[in-house]
Amino acid sequence: MRIGVITFPGSLDDRDAQRAIRLAGGEPVALWHGEHDLKGVDAIVLPGGFSYGDYLRCGAIAARSPIMAEVIDAANGGMPVLGICNGFQILVEAHLLPGGLVRNALGTFVCRDQNMRVENTSTAFTNQYEAGQEITIPLKNGEGGFLADTETLNRIEGEGLVVFRYLDVDPNGSLNGIAGITNERGNVVGLMPHPEHAVEPGFGPDMPEAMRSGTDGLAMFTSVLQGALAR
Ligand SMILES: NC(=O)CC[C@H](N)C(=O)O
């Protein structure tokens, strides 16, 4: 399976996402924000970082990049699209996911190993987790507070569109501790924590070996490959 990773000016984690895809058994394909070409990929990852220097709002300018016209069409056609942190912000700004992301409640950048619960295992990127599984993934953002109006929030909760929920602490002041969401179809997923930084023992969260391996993020990438096999 060929999975495209889009690089925007200021992207930071594009190569980590490519590496995670390779470790999961997929073939990463580098895509460039300024082109209209998805190079025939089967799925897309919008990586973390500081696209366009976070000017205006995080993700707002990247959401209007040339390649996003193709991403929006592909997502609406059912292609799996994952947005990690800045990528989540871009998906929200592109209206592929509901709600908005605002400055962390503390007002500062937050960087920590974050516990969260997998709430929805029927998306393209979470089918290899168990329902209710608790995982630990690095988190690092300045604008990660998830907001939505009451009607939208009720719809997100009512339709089971929450994919990940923070455990122990809500690091950025997200409504209902929401860490990640999906669209109705389950092919578009966005989350603030970084699964691509938790794919190899010894390089992910600093966990006692007996508890967890530090590779809790890998299943997001094997999930999309598994979905392709099932289709
Ligand atoms: N790690 C990231 O992708 C950071 C996203 C964004 N620049 C923020 O600070 O919120």
PDBQT file of the ligand as one rigid body, heavy atoms in Angstrom, charges set to zero:
ROOT
HETATM    1  N1  LIG A 301       3.481  19.189  16.894  1.00  0.00    +0.000 N 
HETATM    2  C1  LIG A 301       2.716  19.896  16.125  1.00  0.00    +0.000 C 
HETATM    3  O1  LIG A 301       2.305  19.463  15.034  1.00  0.00    +0.000 OA
HETATM    4  C2  LIG A 301       2.413  21.287  16.573  1.00  0.00    +0.000 C 
HETATM    5  C3  LIG A 301       1.217  21.882  15.865  1.00  0.00    +0.000 C 
HETATM    6  C4  LIG A 301       1.117  23.390  16.016  1.00  0.00    +0.000 C 
HETATM    7  N2  LIG A 301       2.255  24.032  15.448  1.00  0.00    +0.000 N 
HETATM    8  C5  LIG A 301       0.919  23.742  17.470  1.00  0.00    +0.000 C 
HETATM    9  O2  LIG A 301       1.828  24.215  18.106  1.00  0.00    +0.000 OA
HETATM   10  O3  LIG A 301      -0.148  23.534  17.997  1.00  0.00    +0.000 OA
ENDROOT
TORSDOF 0
